[in-house]
Amino acid sequence: MAVVPACCYFGGEFIFEHGNVVGYSGGTTRLIYLEPTCSFNTLCTMMYNVLGGNPHTDHISIWLSFTCNGRLMATPVLDDVSLENGLGMVKHGFQLMLELFVKRDTYSNEMDSRRSLENVGGTGEGAVMVYGGQTPAEGDERVERPIVEFSPEEREPSEDATDNSSGEESWPDPVREEVEEEEEDVELPLPTMGVPPLEENDAPYPDPWIGVMDMDVTYRNTMVPGIDDDNVPPPVGVGVGQRFMTKDALVMYLKDYCISRHVQFRVHKSGSTVYSVRCIGDQCPWLVYASFSMKLNMWKIIRCNDEHTCLNAELRMDNRLCTSRVICNLIMPNVRTSFTLSPYEIIQLVKDKYHIQVSYSRAWRARNKALVAIFGGWEESYNLLPQFFKAIKDTNRGTKYKVITTDEDVTRKNFVRFDRAFWAFGPAIHGFQFCRPFINVDGTHLYGKYKGCLLIATPFDGDNRLFPLAFALVETENIDTWTRFISCLARQVVRGRSPMCIISDHHSGIIRAVRDVFPRPHRHKFCIRHIIANLKKRYSVKDLNKMVWRCASAKTVAHYDHEMQILEEACLGAKAELTEDMSPKQWALAYDGNMSFGKFTTNSSESVNYLLKRSRSLPVQALASAIFYRMNAWFVHRRDKAAHFTTHLCPSVDAHLRTVVDDARHVHVVAYGDVIFQAGEHKVNVMLKECTCRSFQIYQVPYVHAIAVCGAIHYDFHQMTSEYYYASTNAWVYERAFDVPTRRSTWVQEGPVVLPPGPKRTPGRPMSTRIQNSMDWRDEDRGQYLCSNCKQPGHNKWAGKAPSSGSAESSRAGSRRR
């Protein structure tokens, strides 16, 4: 690219929104062309020529306008680095041209005009480095050296340092230094100081759903340069004259700079107006002294020696300056995009940036601090949960939520305690009416600071994909919590749709809740895997799980009776429990009334629990946010896939039917009328969509015999499939899109403050992996577990190889095991 076009707006006023420059009002425009290697000094000179200003009496502020996530934003141009980033947007095709907002201010005295001239490098002295810019690297050809030159006054040490008779370098007197600053420092209208203060209702931290660039002033000023924005390089040096908005910004900058260079420092003095550090090496002259300027209302480095003579510590795998707070600033952008960032991933991020190894506990603490910075603490998250649900409902029509609180054990006025919450997103409720009338319900434990359970209702879409529908946060699973959840599910989501099939485990609370809320003609089925697990606890019969599974999956009554006869011969007690303690309608396909679409397990709910495994350790408001964003990602991805379906049916159903068509070619078909046919040994009724093999009725999809009949009468068998499997119906499931919630700064506290529930989790790290039990049985065809050393079955590497039975060695090994 030869030149970069730039449209300059001048003569108007900046437009602010929540402390950020978002536009420019009034004035005129001028088109200029910049070289790709244009420096900040050259740009300032061009602006003075365009505006007709005088560098000795005028000061200009330049802001670069750009679009971030569809929103107009602006950032100040302070040095060569920020200008190069703007030119890179055009160079890499992110923008067609640059848009520069320029404002000119006229100074009233000679000192102000001298400062203005120094800022543009006119004299080569007294350049001001404000927090947010970078110190140019040595030998960097892109940066003109006059920008980083410092005035002689700033280079000279204080009198206390030069007159030290002991030979050791001492620190200047803070009181004396402050007087000197008052004499030479004049408050400048710097771009970073022109931002209006935060409004009263603005939150100190950015909303998790707003882009990284859209953040509040107080939060931006405490971030380490080079961490919050990937386009900004890390700190490259420290020098006299650098300025920082806060003390935290100064400290984090120094730590980030020293960690990058694999050196360490110790704090020599730290106060409200003074901060000084030295190298940990006793003989090393490296030091930095900074003080707070009352005139500038900023922190400024007034003395610095950036030369290390100590032994380089690059061989050290850790750096004590890399605290959890530094790591928190590093991972903050990653946590905003992925709430489930694990400590191991954090350790790898630190290793990639600083080339050091940090401990797991330090990464864990940094992650918790990042979550607290974004969502607040655990106690605050319960109070923010109703406000978050209201923000979702305001922009996503049809969303239903209910937060129930109690005033028990609460002595403070205007405070209540969290009891339970139910919510279902509007797009999911709208899409459920195009899903099959079949729902899995299950609960899973939370791993956070407070005890709790997450209840989930999960149907399937037409492409046999999970479709999380409704959620609830409760203290524990019991009859009361399940009854309230099922009642809210029926009133707010199902809304009279009949008949419904509910599949769950054998929990007494679910059984009673479904019986009271979903009476006949609705159907309640039990997960066969949970039934098998309960039977295996009481009966030690070989292949019991396989026999019960074959009974449950039998499609015809005759096949069911045959398998039950085999089970009765092997284990009479198991057969009695399956037929007397519960009805076959509640677990067998042969008797379910064709309402379960061939489903007889809660595997879908278990899959959702696994997908939310990491999110279940977050604060409750972060958990609800993670579910919201994951649901939105699923809707966007699946809506895009549905728009590109090229088949009449959903891809998974169409692919299955294609495999069945080959088998249907070999089936002999005999007609007995217009609608009755014999296909092989089975009878097919085309009008009623029935086949004596019952696969047609159970799955509501034509199988071998029905497809053979359709081929014989030249009828499209796709028309025999249930409408739930149509590609057009599946597109309607994801038709309604999620919308962005309202900003956190607009949330309003309505009603009393919500406190967290009473019981806390016991100290220690909670178990996040479910212990496998008899429900997790394996087929023999899948192979046996093998020893990792000798690759032989029957033992593991810890127990050693099992000797042959009857030998003396076997008896000795048995005694040791006992």
Secondary structure as the mmCIF struct_conf table of DSSP 4:
data_model
#
loop_
_struct_conf.conf_type_id
_struct_conf.id
_struct_conf.beg_label_comp_id
_struct_conf.beg_label_asym_id
_struct_conf.beg_label_seq_id
_struct_conf.end_label_comp_id
_struct_conf.end_label_asym_id
_struct_conf.end_label_seq_id
STRN STRN1 VAL A 4 PHE A 10
BEND BEND1 GLY A 11 GLY A 12
STRN STRN2 GLU A 13 GLU A 17
TURN_TY1_P TURN_TY1_P1 HIS A 18 GLY A 19
STRN STRN3 ASN A 20 SER A 25
BEND BEND2 GLY A 26 GLY A 27
STRN STRN4 THR A 28 LEU A 34
TURN_TY1_P TURN_TY1_P2 PRO A 36 THR A 37
HELX_RH_AL_P HELX_RH_AL_P1 PHE A 40 LEU A 51
TURN_TY1_P TURN_TY1_P3 GLY A 52 GLY A 52
TURN_TY1_P TURN_TY1_P4 PRO A 55 THR A 57
STRN STRN5 ASP A 58 CYS A 68
TURN_TY1_P TURN_TY1_P5 ASN A 69 GLY A 70
STRN STRN6 ARG A 71 PRO A 76
BEND BEND3 ASP A 79 ASP A 79
HELX_RH_AL_P HELX_RH_AL_P2 ASP A 80 LYS A 91
TURN_TY1_P TURN_TY1_P6 HIS A 92 GLY A 93
BEND BEND4 PHE A 94 PHE A 94
BEND BEND5 LEU A 96 MET A 97
STRN STRN7 LEU A 98 THR A 106
BEND BEND6 SER A 108 ASN A 109
HELX_RH_AL_P HELX_RH_AL_P3 GLU A 110 ASN A 119
TURN_TY1_P TURN_TY1_P7 VAL A 120 GLY A 121
BEND BEND7 GLY A 122 GLU A 125
STRN STRN8 MET A 129 MET A 129
TURN_TY1_P TURN_TY1_P8 TYR A 131 GLY A 132
BEND BEND8 GLY A 133 GLY A 133
HELX_LH_PP_P HELX_LH_PP_P1 THR A 135 ALA A 137
TURN_TY1_P TURN_TY1_P9 GLU A 138 GLY A 139
TURN_TY1_P TURN_TY1_P10 GLU A 141 ARG A 142
BEND BEND9 VAL A 143 VAL A 143
HELX_RH_3T_P HELX_RH_3T_P1 ARG A 145 VAL A 148
HELX_RH_AL_P HELX_RH_AL_P4 PRO A 152 ARG A 155
BEND BEND10 GLU A 156 GLU A 156
HELX_LH_PP_P HELX_LH_PP_P2 PRO A 157 SER A 158
HELX_RH_AL_P HELX_RH_AL_P5 GLU A 159 THR A 162
TURN_TY1_P TURN_TY1_P11 ASP A 163 ASP A 163
TURN_TY1_P TURN_TY1_P12 SER A 165 SER A 166
BEND BEND11 GLY A 167 GLU A 168
HELX_LH_PP_P HELX_LH_PP_P3 GLU A 169 ASP A 173
HELX_RH_AL_P HELX_RH_AL_P6 PRO A 174 GLU A 184
HELX_RH_3T_P HELX_RH_3T_P2 PRO A 191 GLY A 194
BEND BEND12 VAL A 195 VAL A 195
HELX_LH_PP_P HELX_LH_PP_P4 PRO A 196 GLU A 199
TURN_TY1_P TURN_TY1_P13 GLU A 200 ASN A 201
BEND BEND13 PRO A 204 TYR A 205
TURN_TY1_P TURN_TY1_P14 PRO A 208 TRP A 209
BEND BEND14 ILE A 210 ILE A 210
TURN_TY1_P TURN_TY1_P15 VAL A 212 MET A 213
HELX_RH_AL_P HELX_RH_AL_P7 VAL A 217 ARG A 220
TURN_TY1_P TURN_TY1_P16 ASN A 221 THR A 222
BEND BEND15 MET A 223 MET A 223
HELX_LH_PP_P HELX_LH_PP_P5 VAL A 224 VAL A 224
TURN_TY1_P TURN_TY1_P17 PRO A 225 ILE A 227
BEND BEND16 ASP A 228 ASP A 228
TURN_TY1_P TURN_TY1_P18 ASP A 230 ASN A 231
BEND BEND17 VAL A 232 VAL A 232
HELX_LH_PP_P HELX_LH_PP_P6 PRO A 233 PRO A 235
TURN_TY1_P TURN_TY1_P19 VAL A 240 GLY A 241
STRN STRN9 GLN A 242 GLN A 242
STRN STRN10 ARG A 243 PHE A 244
BEND BEND18 MET A 245 THR A 246
HELX_RH_AL_P HELX_RH_AL_P8 LYS A 247 SER A 260
TURN_TY1_P TURN_TY1_P20 ARG A 261 HIS A 262
STRN STRN11 PHE A 265 SER A 270
BEND BEND19 SER A 272 THR A 273
STRN STRN12 VAL A 274 CYS A 279
BEND BEND20 ILE A 280 GLY A 281
TURN_TY1_P TURN_TY1_P21 ASP A 282 GLN A 283
STRN STRN13 LEU A 287 SER A 293
TURN_TY1_P TURN_TY1_P22 MET A 294 ASN A 297
STRN STRN14 MET A 298 ASN A 305
BEND BEND21 CYS A 310 CYS A 310
HELX_LH_PP_P HELX_LH_PP_P7 LEU A 311 ASN A 312
TURN_TY1_P TURN_TY1_P23 GLU A 314 LEU A 315
BEND BEND22 MET A 317 MET A 317
TURN_TY1_P TURN_TY1_P24 ARG A 320 LEU A 321
HELX_RH_AL_P HELX_RH_AL_P9 SER A 324 THR A 337
TURN_TY1_P TURN_TY1_P25 PHE A 339 THR A 340
HELX_RH_AL_P HELX_RH_AL_P10 PRO A 343 TYR A 354
HELX_RH_AL_P HELX_RH_AL_P11 TYR A 360 PHE A 375
HELX_RH_AL_P HELX_RH_AL_P12 TRP A 378 THR A 395
BEND BEND23 ASN A 396 ASN A 396
TURN_TY1_P TURN_TY1_P26 ARG A 397 GLY A 398
STRN STRN15 LYS A 400 THR A 406
TURN_TY1_P TURN_TY1_P27 GLU A 408 ASP A 409
BEND BEND24 ARG A 412 ARG A 412
TURN_TY1_P TURN_TY1_P28 LYS A 413 ASN A 414
STRN STRN16 PHE A 415 ALA A 424
HELX_RH_AL_P HELX_RH_AL_P13 GLY A 426 PHE A 432
TURN_TY1_P TURN_TY1_P29 GLN A 433 PHE A 434
BEND BEND25 CYS A 435 CYS A 435
BEND BEND26 PRO A 437 PRO A 437
STRN STRN17 PHE A 438 HIS A 445
BEND BEND27 GLY A 448 LYS A 449
STRN STRN18 TYR A 450 TYR A 450
STRN STRN19 CYS A 453 THR A 458
STRN STRN20 PHE A 460 PHE A 460
TURN_TY1_P TURN_TY1_P30 GLY A 462 ASP A 463
BEND BEND28 ASN A 464 ASN A 464
STRN STRN21 LEU A 466 LEU A 466
STRN STRN22 ALA A 470 VAL A 474
BEND BEND29 GLU A 475 THR A 476
BEND BEND30 ASN A 478 ASN A 478
HELX_RH_AL_P HELX_RH_AL_P14 ILE A 479 CYS A 488
HELX_RH_PI_P HELX_RH_PI_P1 LEU A 489 VAL A 494
TURN_TY1_P TURN_TY1_P31 ARG A 495 GLY A 496
BEND BEND31 PRO A 499 PRO A 499
STRN STRN23 CYS A 501 SER A 504
BEND BEND32 HIS A 506 HIS A 506
HELX_RH_AL_P HELX_RH_AL_P15 SER A 508 VAL A 517
BEND BEND33 PHE A 518 PHE A 518
TURN_TY1_P TURN_TY1_P32 ARG A 520 PRO A 521
BEND BEND34 HIS A 522 HIS A 522
STRN STRN24 ARG A 523 PHE A 526
HELX_RH_AL_P HELX_RH_AL_P16 ILE A 528 ARG A 538
TURN_TY1_P TURN_TY1_P33 LYS A 542 ASP A 543
HELX_RH_AL_P HELX_RH_AL_P17 LEU A 544 SER A 553
BEND BEND35 THR A 556 THR A 556
HELX_RH_AL_P HELX_RH_AL_P18 VAL A 557 ALA A 570
HELX_RH_AL_P HELX_RH_AL_P19 LEU A 572 ALA A 576
HELX_RH_PI_P HELX_RH_PI_P2 GLU A 577 ASP A 581
BEND BEND36 MET A 582 MET A 582
HELX_RH_3T_P HELX_RH_3T_P3 PRO A 584 GLN A 586
TURN_TY1_P TURN_TY1_P34 TRP A 587 TRP A 587
HELX_RH_3T_P HELX_RH_3T_P4 LEU A 589 TYR A 591
BEND BEND37 ASP A 592 ASP A 592
TURN_TY1_P TURN_TY1_P35 GLY A 593 ASN A 594
BEND BEND38 SER A 596 SER A 596
TURN_TY1_P TURN_TY1_P36 PHE A 597 GLY A 598
BEND BEND39 THR A 601 THR A 601
HELX_RH_AL_P HELX_RH_AL_P20 ASN A 603 LEU A 611
TURN_TY1_P TURN_TY1_P37 LEU A 612 ARG A 614
HELX_RH_3T_P HELX_RH_3T_P5 SER A 615 SER A 617
BEND BEND40 LEU A 618 LEU A 618
HELX_RH_AL_P HELX_RH_AL_P21 VAL A 620 ALA A 643
TURN_TY1_P TURN_TY1_P38 HIS A 644 HIS A 644
BEND BEND41 THR A 647 HIS A 648
STRN STRN25 LEU A 649 LEU A 649
HELX_RH_AL_P HELX_RH_AL_P22 PRO A 651 ALA A 664
TURN_TY1_P TURN_TY1_P39 ARG A 665 HIS A 666
STRN STRN26 VAL A 669 ALA A 671
BEND BEND42 TYR A 672 VAL A 675
STRN STRN27 ILE A 676 ALA A 679
TURN_TY1_P TURN_TY1_P40 GLY A 680 GLU A 681
STRN STRN28 HIS A 682 ASN A 685
TURN_TY1_P TURN_TY1_P41 VAL A 686 LYS A 689
STRN STRN29 GLU A 690 CYS A 691
TURN_TY1_P TURN_TY1_P42 THR A 692 CYS A 693
BEND BEND43 ARG A 694 ARG A 694
HELX_RH_AL_P HELX_RH_AL_P23 SER A 695 TYR A 699
BEND BEND44 GLN A 700 VAL A 701
HELX_RH_AL_P HELX_RH_AL_P24 VAL A 704 ALA A 712
TURN_TY1_P TURN_TY1_P43 ILE A 713 HIS A 714
HELX_RH_3T_P HELX_RH_3T_P6 PHE A 717 MET A 720
BEND BEND45 THR A 721 THR A 721
HELX_RH_3T_P HELX_RH_3T_P7 GLU A 723 TYR A 725
STRN STRN30 TYR A 726 TYR A 726
HELX_RH_AL_P HELX_RH_AL_P25 ALA A 727 VAL A 733
TURN_TY1_P TURN_TY1_P44 TYR A 734 TYR A 734
BEND BEND46 ARG A 736 ARG A 736
HELX_LH_PP_P HELX_LH_PP_P8 ALA A 737 PHE A 738
HELX_LH_PP_P HELX_LH_PP_P9 VAL A 740 ARG A 743
HELX_RH_3T_P HELX_RH_3T_P8 ARG A 744 THR A 746
BEND BEND47 GLY A 751 PRO A 752
STRN STRN31 VAL A 753 LEU A 755
HELX_LH_PP_P HELX_LH_PP_P10 PRO A 756 PRO A 757
BEND BEND48 GLY A 758 GLY A 758
HELX_LH_PP_P HELX_LH_PP_P11 PRO A 759 PRO A 759
STRN STRN32 LYS A 760 LYS A 760
HELX_LH_PP_P HELX_LH_PP_P12 ARG A 761 THR A 762
BEND BEND49 PRO A 763 GLY A 764
HELX_LH_PP_P HELX_LH_PP_P13 ARG A 765 MET A 767
BEND BEND50 THR A 769 THR A 769
HELX_LH_PP_P HELX_LH_PP_P14 ARG A 770 GLN A 772
TURN_TY1_P TURN_TY1_P45 SER A 774 MET A 775
BEND BEND51 ASP A 776 ASP A 776
HELX_RH_3T_P HELX_RH_3T_P9 GLU A 780 ARG A 782
STRN STRN33 LEU A 786 LEU A 786
TURN_TY1_P TURN_TY1_P46 SER A 788 CYS A 790
STRN STRN34 PRO A 793 PRO A 793
BEND BEND52 GLY A 794 GLY A 794
TURN_TY1_P TURN_TY1_P47 LYS A 797 ALA A 799
HELX_LH_PP_P HELX_LH_PP_P15 LYS A 801 SER A 804
TURN_TY1_P TURN_TY1_P48 SER A 805 GLY A 806
BEND BEND53 SER A 807 SER A 807
HELX_RH_AL_P HELX_RH_AL_P26 ALA A 808 ARG A 817
#
